[in-house]
Each structure stands twice: as structure tokens, then as C-alpha cells.
Amino acid sequence: MSQNTMTMKMMIEQAENDLLHTYNRYQVVLDHGEGVYLYDVEGKKYLDFMSGIGVFALGYSNEYYENALKAQIDKILHTSNYFYNVPAINAAHRIKEVSGMDRVFFANSGAEAVEGALKAAIKYAYNKDGASDHQVVALEHSFHGRTYGALSVTGNSHYREAFGAMPCEARFARMNDMDSILEAVTDKTCAIIMEVVQGEGGIVPAKEEFLKAVRKLCDEKDILLIFDEVQCGMGRTGYMYAWQKFGIKPDIMTSAKALGCGVPVGAFMMTQKVADNSLTAGDHGTTYGGNPFACAAVNAVLDQYEALGITEHVKKTAPYLEKKLDELVAKYDFCLERRGRGFMQGLVCRGPVKGVIADAMDHGLILINAGADIIRILPPLVITEREIDEMISILEPALAKAE
Ligand SMILES: *Cc1c(COP(=O)(O)O)cnc(C)c1O
């Protein structure tokens, strides 16, 4: 049957017959986007407060971004890393500028960026002592991706359980608990990896004192500090990278999700000191990573961040979002707490939020959870107060029903 004679329900049935069942998808087939709205194949309109899990920072159909991609398609899509290409040369330089790091490696996803970051840290330690049993300290409730290395440091044992020995020996500590870090660190620790604001794990921001103490410990012991900024980075907290609010700089960091605003691209960056003493020719590579199309996307994204003043907009507008969410917390017993930074907020609820999210979806608002009991608010970074009001007008009755 041709696609345009199928109903949405039929499309979903066909997909469920063909695709591996690894996701619990919303029962919606999306068709196109416009601004901060999405439309399904039956024409229903949704206000998007999940932005493709923090990817679509610029919203949909940004003309400048789309024209840049179209122009790149007409030139060249791929070169391999046997060659240099202009978009990658520019993108690397600009990522250095916005991140304050010294060296950039392009990958294709967040998980791959984490893989590279871990390899760099382990190689750095290997260069010091030649040992092959280094450990990494990670945090409970962290999320770093689904590939084996990233999974090793993901603090949700359920994700690791079935998959045997992990390539990277991790010891887990707790967010904002320096004693637990001190307990987890051993003579073999080569790195501490963390999200500056935990995303999947429930929107948990790291406190400044905690980051400071971890940084100090890392300096004392020559342990590398890795910040995974895949979700909290790229302006989401009102800073290009979340650590910049405190000026507590990592040795290695990762970026992805909004870095390409829809084109799959990731990157890990490091200081000169790490670059000089870790990965060298032959240690790491990728076929697609840093290809001209992906890097044209990065450049267009960074152009638009500047032109639209994205970080300033988030800083200016986030207090309104926080105020509106705080009002919900005050009004409804079902809501226990709001936490987060900028446009990365969590509403911690008294019970499962699945019903609230489904009800919002019925009424044209897309949200996601972060854990069973937390509603995650992750809108495009271009939303305005008007759209925050619209979101609240749909979320509030859904919460009222959950009371
Ligand atoms: C999403 C995410 C990843 C994994 O990124 P993928 O592109 O899905 O591989 C890694 N770290 C964090 C913090 C994330 O939120």
C-alpha cells in the first residue's frame, strides 16, 4: 500500500512489524515542523516542549539553517578524514571559541563523543604508567549513551545488566556528595565523568561547591575531569556550556544533541595538556565524523546562536518558565519540586507521570519524562513567554486530573 493511503494507525502497525522493539514510542507519526510546533501525518498540531530530546534548539524550519544545509548538499556531502574540508575547519575553530577548549574531535553522536572522551582519558593515564587497569568514577543516575564504553559509565544498572563485563571499569558515586567521590576514587582512577546537569537521570544540577571540590581533587591527583555536556550544553542552561556558569573547566568535554540541531553530529574537546599526552595518530577515528554536511550544520547552528542571541534569550526567559512551574508546584500536591537550570527543567511528581504526559499529548503538547516520576521540560531554546503560557494552559489541566 502506498504511504499516502495509509492512516496513522496503519503506519504505526507496519512500523511495529518491521522495527526492532527497543522503544516505547508515542503513538504518533510526525510529518513536519514549523517554529516550535510539530504536525503529525493527519495534520494535528503539537506544541513541542521536548525538542527531539534537546536537539532542536532553533525550533523547526529555521530558514538560515536549512539554506546552509541545502547549499552544502550542492557542494559536497562527504570527504572522509583522509582530507580536510572547509566546514570542518571552520566548525572546529568555532567550537574551540565557544567551549574554551583547545582541541576538537568530531564524532556522529553523543555516545561516540563519550567513547572518545573515555579513550582519551584512559590513554592519558596509560602514557603515565603503562597500566591497563585504569578506572573511571561516574555518578549514579547518570546517562552517557548506549554504546559499550558509554554504558560502562552510565549509572543505571538496569541498562547494563544483560550485557556482561563492561570495557571500562567504573565506580559510581553520588551527585553533589563529595564524600562518595572520595570513597570511589582509587589509585587507579584516571577520570571522573559527569553531566553538569543530569538529564535522563531526572534533571539534577551539580552544585557549584561540588564541582569545585571535584575539580580540586582532580588537580591534586592528576585525574582528568570529563563533563558530558551532550544534553545540558549548547545554551540550554543559558550558558553555551553549563560549566561556564561557574568557570569550573573540565579537561575533556563532550557535545552533541543541539550541536547539529537535527543533523547527527557529536564532538569531544580537550585541553592542550590532554591532547599532548593522549590520543595520537591511529588511536581513534571515524568514517563520517566531521563530514562537510554535519559541520555545515554546526556552523549554521553557531551562526544562528549568535544572530538570535540564544544564550541571552534563555537567561532572560528561563526565570518566567521557572516561575510558572513553581506556581504549579505550589498549587498541586501531585507536584513535589521543580529543579533544573535554564530551559532544562524537571517537575518532580508524587507518582508516575505517564498519564499526565499522555493527556498533554492528546491536547497538543509534547513533553517527556526523566524517570517514572519526573516531567522533563526541554523546549526549543527559541520559545517565548507566550508559548510558555500555552504550555502551562495544557499541562495544568493534565496535572489537575492527576491530583
Ligand atoms: C543523549 C545523551 C548521550 C547520548 O547521546 P546519543 O546521541 O544518543 O548517543 C550522552 N550523554 C548525555 C548526557 C545525553 O543526554
Ligand as a Chemical Component Dictionary entry (heavy atoms), coordinates in Angstrom:
data_LIG
# 
_chem_comp.id                   LIG 
_chem_comp.type                 NON-POLYMER 
_chem_comp.pdbx_formal_charge   0 
_chem_comp.three_letter_code    LIG 
# 
loop_
_chem_comp_atom.comp_id 
_chem_comp_atom.atom_id 
_chem_comp_atom.alt_atom_id 
_chem_comp_atom.type_symbol 
_chem_comp_atom.charge 
_chem_comp_atom.model_Cartn_x 
_chem_comp_atom.model_Cartn_y 
_chem_comp_atom.model_Cartn_z 
_chem_comp_atom.pdbx_ordinal 
LIG C1 C1 C 0 21.653 11.757 24.923 1  
LIG C2 C2 C 0 22.889 11.710 25.751 2  
LIG C3 C3 C 0 24.010 10.944 25.376 3  
LIG C4 C4 C 0 23.988 10.022 24.193 4  
LIG O1 O1 O 0 23.841 10.710 23.002 5  
LIG P1 P1 P 0 23.394 9.910  21.685 6  
LIG O2 O2 O 0 23.499 10.926 20.602 7  
LIG O3 O3 O 0 22.020 9.403  21.931 8  
LIG O4 O4 O 0 24.368 8.800  21.508 9  
LIG C5 C5 C 0 25.157 11.049 26.133 10 
LIG N1 N1 N 0 25.203 11.831 27.217 11 
LIG C6 C6 C 0 24.157 12.574 27.617 12 
LIG C7 C7 C 0 24.292 13.453 28.813 13 
LIG C8 C8 C 0 22.960 12.520 26.908 14 
LIG O5 O5 O 0 21.901 13.233 27.332 15 
# 
loop_
_chem_comp_bond.comp_id 
_chem_comp_bond.atom_id_1 
_chem_comp_bond.atom_id_2 
_chem_comp_bond.value_order 
_chem_comp_bond.pdbx_ordinal 
LIG C1 C2 SING 1  
LIG C2 C3 SING 2  
LIG C2 C8 DOUB 3  
LIG C3 C4 SING 4  
LIG C3 C5 DOUB 5  
LIG C4 O1 SING 6  
LIG O1 P1 SING 7  
LIG P1 O2 DOUB 8  
LIG P1 O3 SING 9  
LIG P1 O4 SING 10 
LIG C5 N1 SING 11 
LIG N1 C6 DOUB 12 
LIG C6 C7 SING 13 
LIG C6 C8 SING 14 
LIG C8 O5 SING 15 
# 
